[in-house]
Amino acid sequence: MREYTIEELKNVVRPELGDSVPLELFRILRIIGMREILGESSGAALYMIGKKVGNMIGASDLEAFKDEIIKLRIGKPEVEVIDGDHLIVKLYECITCAGFTYTGEMFCDLESGIIAGLMEKVYNKKARSTQVKSWSVGYNYCEFNILLY
Ligand SMILES: [Zn+2]
């Protein structure tokens, strides 16, 4: 199976429809489609996909990290550096969960992975991201704990 590069995906020829799609479509694919096909393993699989995406996009520093997250419209990030190995990323207007009603479960695994993948490039270390807050558990933003190792 051939592996495609980000450059190959960027060439969009849609003179009338343009390069944007409704967020509703993304959420159908993401929250209904992928979870249904991948089942219980969807969280881990989406996290791994996200990590690969974050690694491919890359970021040189925390400003570039924020720029990429905003440019891809994943959300509006706020980064708090706790110490050398620990950061907290708050994500406002999260692509997956912003506006979601309370369900009691968190499922922003793709976003969590993308954040970890980007942070690996920023710090040139391994990164693990754990989601700790979400609209779906009663907050009005998403939050991720990042551990660098
Ligand atoms: Zn979210």
Residues whose N, C-alpha, C, O or C-beta is under 5 A from the ligand:
A	BS01	ZN	C94 T96 C97 C108 C142
